[in-house]
Amino acid sequence: MRIKKQNVILSLVSVLFAVLCKIFQFAILPQKYFYDSRHILAVMNGSNNTDISYSFTASFYKKINIFQINDIYSWSIYITIIATLAIAGFFLFSKKEYSGKELLFIFASLALLNIYVFNLSKEVIQLLIFVVVYLIIQSRATKNAWIKIILCSIIFMIESIFFRTYYLILAAMTPIVYMALGDRNRQKRNAWKVLLTTILLFFLVTYVAGLISPEGLNSILSARSMVNDIRTKDADSMIIELFGRNTNFLVFCANYLVDFIRLLLPLELVAKSIKYIPFVIYQIALTMLIFRTIALKRDDKNNMLLAVIIGFVCISAIFEPDFGSFVRHQACVCVEYAAIMTSSVTCSTRNNKTSGAKR
């Protein structure tokens, strides 16, 4: 009864929290935060100035536009209502008692989702895709981890055809990261070694892909600079390559290694503005969760969740033009992060450590 009462309160708080986030979004955030929403709305109204991701997104929203909405604010409210009802329902029917740390992460993620995702945005579709991937990993239809990993890769491959082309790399990276995690029965793993192995395997795959398709390799090498060249002042948190433009594969490797670390530990943002401190703390907390989960003995489900999360960071180190975009896109992976944080294995490991210390 105590847990049920707590979760009823959490369901009500999630609704109030969504309202407060929308007030903040509409009243305080500058208009540049609604650029994607306006572009999607323009495509829905017939604009041809677009790419495959915007076209797919516009088609998706046209199909669910049962109320004939035609402004970005009404769309934001519409999507937020649907999402908030789902979240409140999740809390209402949950039988789990959440710790203070878990609730802090959940509501920090909900803040990002309500402000940056629950709009007329591509991220809503991306969130749904990661929810499908989560359901595949949690499914009891099969216990074979490799079947689930392959199914997740197929989902990302399908997404790359119809939505975001670069998710083809995530389709390749998911099984690669899963292999890099190694034997799940190993008592302890070195997180840095796992991540370094993943990056080296990524370099190998990228180099071989470049031999097959030089044009594909060039598009990877120039992905960030092509975007940032036309965004000289519109993003305060732009990621500028430390070693300059990726003129060849070696320079790309050096920049990529640095950018991968920068995304996991974005301490440089503190020097830019005090407003970035909450994002820095949030990201460092997620990075600590990744490292702790890699290091400790885990089950197959957590290894699969890690494969998706680390694979996502791998592609982000190539394509994200700024830290703000990374935080917004990473919010879509919050389901996988939450599953690791609240997993029974994590809890039992923590409890075992506590009881051991008492003894």
Secondary structure, DSSP 8 states (H G I E B T S, - for coil): -HHHHHHHHHHHHHHHHHHHHHHHHHHTS-GGGGHHHHHHHHHHTT-----HHHHHHHHHHHHH-TT---SHHHHHHHHHHHHHHHHHHHHHH------HHHHHHHHHHHHHIIIIISSSSHHHHHHHHHHHHHHHHH-SS---HHHHHHHHHHHHHHHHHHT-TTHHHHHHHHHHHHHHH--TT-SB--HHHHHHHHHHHHHHHHHHHHHH-HHHHHHHHTHHHHHHTT-SSS-TTB---TT-S--SHHHHHHHHHHHHHHHHS-THHHHH-GGGHHHHHHHHHHHHHHHHHHHB---HHHHHHHHHHHHHHHHHHHH--BHHHHHHHHGGGHHHHHHHHT-HHHHHHHHHHHHHHH-
